[in-house]
Amino acid sequence: MRTIKQILILALVALLAGHVVTAIYKGSSDRTIGPTIECAETTLEVRASDSESALMEGITAYDPQDGDLTQKVIVASVSKLVSNNTAKVTYLVFDSDDNMATYIRRIRYIDYMKPYFSIDPTTPLIYPSTAENVQVVDRITAHDVVDGDLTHRVRVSTLSPTEDAEVYDITLQVTNSLGDTSWVKLPVQFLPTDPLRPTITLKEYLVYAELNSTFDPMDYLSSATLPDGTALAPEDVTVTGSVDTSTVDTYRITFSYNHGGSVGKAILTVVVV
């Protein structure tokens, strides 16, 4: 009676023999020669909104037995951003004998912008001092050109006190599918009840300014009124802070008006990109 060891050895020999026969058969018809993928350009320029078909531009594939396999090439993966708005795309194709070929090339997003945040100007980050369990994320959205709405990915830090007892800081952070992260520090105002406080409203409370662009903070002042509804002239509003559009950074502009010791205040955050 054969032992288990002898049976395993015979099975192994049979298995190896089968592979040898298969290899001889394939070798005789050159079916071990796999396909190849070629590309006309090493770097492809695309828009972030382009469909996957745009990534196929310039890609061809050929196999000695199957001929043209260009239509069977697929995009296997797109990497995170590498540098200078570029990523790596991996292409994949199989021939009829399941031989595989891959190819990697760079793509550059010509219209790429980092994720950005928005605040609805009708609901700024201003709350009464008695407010509890403030959820600022319900007043903030995040978007980018790759994924569209990223609001569900926004992470918010805890409130941090500042030198101004009525103002706290929070930090927002969001990462898109390309692995690119944006963050911004924003002021949150908590105002005690004061019937004499003037009201200052802005057209926007968070804006992005292009590098080396012209910036005038008064462009964002919407209105300033006394408690009785009397409108204040724009030149009566005090503006503190400045924006250096030659330097990428985050800046704050404060608009204020002192009415008999009661100060109305609004804060504009400016991100130079």
PyMOL commands that set and color helices and strands:
alter all, ss='L'
color gray80, all
select helices_A, chain A and resi 4-28+52-56+70-72+136-139+151-153+217-220+234-236
alter helices_A, ss='H'
color red, helices_A
select strands_A, chain A and resi 36-39+43-46+59-63+67-68+74-78+86-94+100-109+116-119+126-128+140-144+148-149+155-156+160-161+167-175+181-191+199-202+206-209+221-225+238-240+250-259+262-272
alter strands_A, ss='S'
color yellow, strands_A
deselect
rebuild
show_as cartoon
